[in-house]
Structures are given as C-alpha cells and as structure tokens.
C-alpha cells in the first residue's frame, strides 16, 4: 500500500463487493468523479467498513456508479471491538460532533449515546452523526465503520454486561 498520508479513502457498502470487483454509488461516486475527477484506469482505495481496505483500478464510469477491479486487499484487526464509548448528548451540537470525530480518530468503533437527567439537547440526529462517523473514518484512514448502538438513558447503561471503568 502507498504511504498512508498520500491516499484518499472511499467507502462502499459491503454488499457492493462481488468477487474481484466493487461498485461505488451515491455520494462516494459523486466525490470520486466530480470532485476528485478520477478517470478509468486510476487507482483508488476503498473500504468496506468491516476491516478491509481494497486497492482498486477503475474499469467503468457510468452516470450513477463506477466499477473498479480489486487489485489487492489489506485486512486490519479491530483492536477496540469490545470497547463501547458512552457519551451524553451535549448541549452544544458542535462539541458533541467534535467528540464523536476525535473518538473515531482514536479508533473507537462503538458508541452508546444516552440522555442524562440534565440533558438539554433532546433532538436525535442519527443520520447526521453517522455521516460524521463515516467522514472521520475516511479522514483518519480507519477500516472499521463506527456504529451507534443505542440511544438510551444512563440507568440502562449501568445494567449492561461487561467491565465498567
């Protein structure tokens, strides 16, 4: 694999991988073709969010998708798979999103977001949070897509199995 600082990482859902090819659609496709202006025969790096980074060569560009041939695969271990980061919804959305982003950069892949007695922010913006997690994963060249497991209150967190720190 190239020097990590020189690569741009893209995400494609695990279902879009088939044998020796991958199909990239949606926002990632638009970014690849319209923003980064990749062409046929360009090499790109795509992750499935499940621990693999694929080195691919673009073979076809259509109006809504691109196909790429998989040249090689790097598999990475999730060292923090059993660590759940519990974070309350903060009053400031900017601080909350910043905290999510920094945790992903540190390698956290499991989040439990809860409401405490003093939680001011009541809105739940799971789609926005998932976009932030995806963006942070790609920016920090992580191969695991972080998950938001539940939105619960603090009492339910105390009842979960596992070691509590």
Secondary structure, DSSP 8 states (H G I E B T S, - for coil): ---GGG--EEE--GGGEETTEEEEEHHHHHIIIIIS---TT-EEEEE-SBSEEEEEEEEEE-SSEEEEEEEEEEE---TTTT--EEEE--SSHHHHHHHHHHHHHHT--EEEEEE-TT-------HHHHHHHHHHHHHHTT-SB--EEEEEEEHHHHHTSSS---
